[in-house]
Amino acid sequence: MLRRLDVVSDDVVSLFVDWLQNYSEFHFVVIGELYHNPGATRGQIWSNLGKGTVREDSAEADLFRLLVRDLSAGGIIRQHRETDYAGNFIAKRPQSGRPASRVAGRTMKSAFDDGEQYELTALGQQFVHYAMTELTLKITYAPDERDSDGTGEPSA
């Protein structure tokens, strides 16, 4: 759920403008997917975007890894983390018996992994609200048809 903010700082607006200039349409599609499906895994995101199965060593897989890394490093998305009542992140407990970077046997984790969930950060949610939705108010002037001469009086 998005939190309503009355004021956004100039620094945040500047950051949002940078993101709009620097990220590709594919970045925004992934952001939109996580907005609509919080907690989706990379595999679910790929599938929900209608992408087919590709090899792990393909350009498509490399691009998807890069895109997720861009959005993670940029502070827009993160892996889901549990929080306590005060909003502090709770450290993950290491799983015994299996190295974190390996899924099974001798293969590395897939670019389309279905194990770890992703979500928008609070900053990412603000970005969606202010830059990617029609929810923000737009003030427009629509002159009254009766006031076509601009005097405030009905035209004769």
HELIX and SHEET records of a PDB file:
HELIX    1   1 ASP A   10  ASN A   22  1                                  13    
HELIX    2   2 GLU A   25  HIS A   36  1                                  12    
HELIX    3   3 ARG A   42  ASN A   48  1                                   7    
HELIX    4   4 ALA A   59  ALA A   73  1                                  15    
HELIX    5   5 ALA A  122  PHE A  127  1                                   6    
HELIX    6   6 VAL A  128  MET A  132  3                                   5    
HELIX    7   7 GLU A  145  ASP A  147  5                                   3    
SHEET    1   A 2 ILE A  77  GLN A  79  0                                        
SHEET    2   A 2 TYR A 118  LEU A 120 -1                                        
SHEET    1   B 2 ARG A 102  ALA A 104  0                                        
SHEET    2   B 2 THR A 107  MET A 108 -1                                        
END                                                                             
